[in-house]
Amino acid sequence: MSHKKSPDVDTNRENSLTELFIKPPRLSSRGKIWNGIGLEQHYLPPGETPEYSLEKFAITINLGQSFQIERIIDRHLQKGLMFTGAVGFCPPNTSQVIRWNRDTNILIVSLEDELLSSHAVELLGTDQYEMFPHLITQDALIYQMGLKLQEQLKTNSSDSRLYVESAATFLAVHILQNYSIQKAFIREYAGGLPKHQLKQAIDYIQSHLTQEISLDAIANYLGISRYHFCRLFKQSTGLSPHQYVIQQRVERAKQLLRRGKLSIAETAIACGFNHQSHLHRHFKRLTGTTPGSFLNS
């Protein structure tokens, strides 16, 4: 493989992932309120990284054509074909060099060690986790979640934070459950949230519909972990917290449109949507009609 080497990188700096490559990312979550998770999309010419390690758990998702990849990790050479949709992992603080032979289009999802450690306590009984650094694997769930995170970053909608925090939670749990060397234990809970906690959660959501809602804020309000909350809330309502918030915003939009005092654009803002097109997309998806048609019916 012939390659162009990327510049030296200070792996202690927060933006070291960006500094690994010659070109800046086409898309980045830097500057967004994404708790525990980050995302970058890179279009890269053939090349090679310097030797580096990151403090975060890095997931690489190939969105483009297949390419040959080589990785030197702990003085061992790994190589293979990174096919379209393939996923690769590198645990935190793992020294490596990566080379690739053609133009690439990749997503890099990074998970904070604190996020993984907190869920490891629930799943492994310890905050210490250990995972193999898979160079290439196939994981449809991670691939699809990567695409959805990319979409959330592009749209930057008012529900992005709630979706991203939920996705970070389920990604962390999925990785610990399926790729940890230690055996993960998923505790089963029957019956969903206790009625008083479900009411507290719903009341919190209703009173914050016009604001950007944080999954951590709801879970902390109830005094439970966010993974625990996500699972039990869905058992109770049949919807994820993110789906429920969108549904309730659309229901509120229907109420306001019936009153006829606000325009569609004003209704969107009054219900917590970023803009009219954001309301239009979710309204049509959930009701089968547009806000304009609903208003005139």
Stockholm file with secondary structure:
# STOCKHOLM 1.0

chainA/1-297         MSHKKSPDVDTNRENSLTELFIKPPRLSSRGKIWNGIGLEQHYLPPGETPEYSLEKFAITINLGQSFQIERIIDRHLQKGLMFTGAVGFCPPNTSQVIRWNRDTNILIVSLEDELLSSHAVELLGTDQYEMFPHLITQDALIYQMGLKLQEQLKTNSSDSRLYVESAATFLAVHILQNYSIQKAFIREYAGGLPKHQLKQAIDYIQSHLTQEISLDAIANYLGISRYHFCRLFKQSTGLSPHQYVIQQRVERAKQLLRRGKLSIAETAIACGFNHQSHLHRHFKRLTGTTPGSFLNS
#=GR chainA/1-297 SS CCCEECCCCCTTSTTHHHHTSSSCCSEECTTSCCTTEEEEEEEECSEECCSBCCSSEEEEEECSSCEEEEEEETTEEEEEEECTTCEEEECTTCCEEEEESSCEEEEEEEECHHHHHHHHHHHHSSSCCCBCCCSSBCCHHHHHHHHHHHHHHHHCCTTHHHHHHHHHHHHHHHHHHHHBSSCCCCCCCCSCSCHHHHHHHHHHHHHTTTSCCCHHHHHHHHTSCHHHHHHHHHHHHSSCHHHHHHHHHHHHHHHHHHHTCSCHHHHHHHTTCSSHHHHHHHHHHHHSSCHHHHHHC
#=GC SS_cons         CCCEECCCCCTTSTTHHHHTSSSCCSEECTTSCCTTEEEEEEEECSEECCSBCCSSEEEEEECSSCEEEEEEETTEEEEEEECTTCEEEECTTCCEEEEESSCEEEEEEEECHHHHHHHHHHHHSSSCCCBCCCSSBCCHHHHHHHHHHHHHHHHCCTTHHHHHHHHHHHHHHHHHHHHBSSCCCCCCCCSCSCHHHHHHHHHHHHHTTTSCCCHHHHHHHHTSCHHHHHHHHHHHHSSCHHHHHHHHHHHHHHHHHHHTCSCHHHHHHHTTCSSHHHHHHHHHHHHSSCHHHHHHC
//
